Every structure is written in structure tokens, then in C-alpha cells.
């Protein structure tokens, strides 16, 4: 089983550079790293809120909208769904 961690990115500085840090407790972007130090898989997402609630947009450009393939939402579990698990 692969292990990983997540962290928030800093706000961009004057040059547009930002970095992920485990000490940050909030932010508009987050990073999810899965795997070991040699071959990690990094996912960077923009945290957004719309009429359906919080979501993670996998598009880097803040002026772009996310398509259904690029948008992650929490899965809502109904009582029936929870009983199946």
C-alpha cells in the first residue's frame, strides 16, 4: 500500500513562486504527494467553493473553469451507501 501526505501551498510571491509546506494550516492550493522520495506522484489542486460546496480543481490556471474530468468533489454517502461499506 502506498503512503502519502498533503499540504497547503503558500500564496505566490512577487515573482509568482509558491511552495508547499506542512506547517501551513490553510490556503487556496494544496498538494498531495503519494509514494516514496524517489518516485513520488504529486497532485496540485486549487480549492474552490461553488453552489454545490467545496471542490478541488485540477486546472492550474485560476482563470479557467474545470471540466467534469478536472473537478473533484466529496462523495456524498446516503445511509444506504454507508450500510453497503
C-alpha positions as CSV (number, residue, x, y, z in Angstrom):
1,X,0.0,0.0,0.0
2,X,1.3,3.4,-0.9
3,X,1.5,6.1,1.7
4,X,1.5,9.9,1.2
5,X,0.8,13.3,2.7
6,X,-0.8,16.6,1.8
7,X,0.0,20.2,2.5
8,X,-1.1,23.7,1.5
9,X,0.8,25.9,-0.8
10,X,1.9,29.4,0.1
11,X,0.5,32.5,-1.6
12,X,2.6,33.4,-4.6
13,X,5.3,36.0,-4.0
14,X,6.1,38.9,-6.3
15,X,7.7,36.5,-8.9
16,X,4.7,34.1,-8.8
17,X,6.6,31.5,-6.9
18,X,4.8,29.4,-4.2
19,X,5.8,26.3,-2.2
20,X,4.1,23.6,-0.2
21,X,4.8,23.4,3.5
22,X,3.4,21.1,6.1
23,X,3.2,24.0,8.6
24,X,0.6,25.9,6.6
25,X,-3.0,25.4,8.0
26,X,-5.0,27.0,5.1
27,X,-4.6,28.1,1.5
28,X,-6.2,28.2,-1.9
29,X,-4.0,25.4,-3.3
30,X,-3.0,22.1,-1.9
31,X,-0.5,19.3,-2.8
32,X,-1.0,15.6,-2.4
33,X,2.1,13.5,-2.6
34,X,1.9,9.7,-2.8
35,X,4.9,7.4,-2.9
36,X,8.5,7.5,-1.7
37,X,11.0,10.2,-2.2
38,X,12.5,8.7,-5.3
39,X,9.3,8.3,-7.4
40,X,6.5,10.5,-5.8
41,X,3.2,11.2,-7.5
42,X,2.3,14.9,-6.9
43,X,-1.2,16.3,-7.4
44,X,-1.7,20.0,-7.2
45,X,-5.2,21.3,-6.9
46,X,-7.0,24.6,-6.4
47,X,-9.5,24.7,-3.6
48,X,-12.8,26.2,-4.7
49,X,-16.3,26.6,-3.4
50,X,-19.4,26.8,-5.6
51,X,-23.1,26.2,-5.3
52,X,-22.6,22.5,-4.6
53,X,-20.0,23.1,-1.9
54,X,-16.2,22.6,-1.7
55,X,-14.3,21.0,-4.6
56,X,-10.7,20.6,-5.9
57,X,-10.0,21.9,-9.3
58,X,-7.1,20.2,-11.1
59,X,-6.6,23.1,-13.5
60,X,-3.5,25.3,-12.8
61,X,-4.9,28.4,-14.5
62,X,-7.1,30.3,-11.9
63,X,-9.0,31.9,-14.8
64,X,-10.0,28.6,-16.3
65,X,-13.1,26.6,-15.4
66,X,-12.8,22.9,-14.5
67,X,-14.5,20.3,-16.7
68,X,-16.1,17.3,-15.1
69,X,-12.8,15.3,-15.6
70,X,-10.8,18.0,-13.8
71,X,-13.1,18.6,-10.8
72,X,-13.1,16.5,-7.6
73,X,-15.9,16.7,-5.1
74,X,-16.5,14.8,-1.9
75,X,-18.7,11.8,-2.5
76,X,-21.9,12.2,-0.7
77,X,-22.9,9.0,1.1
78,X,-26.5,8.2,1.7
79,X,-27.5,6.0,4.6
80,X,-28.0,3.1,2.1
81,X,-24.4,3.7,0.7
82,X,-22.9,3.7,4.2
83,X,-24.6,0.4,5.0
84,X,-23.0,-1.3,2.0
85,X,-19.5,-0.4,3.1
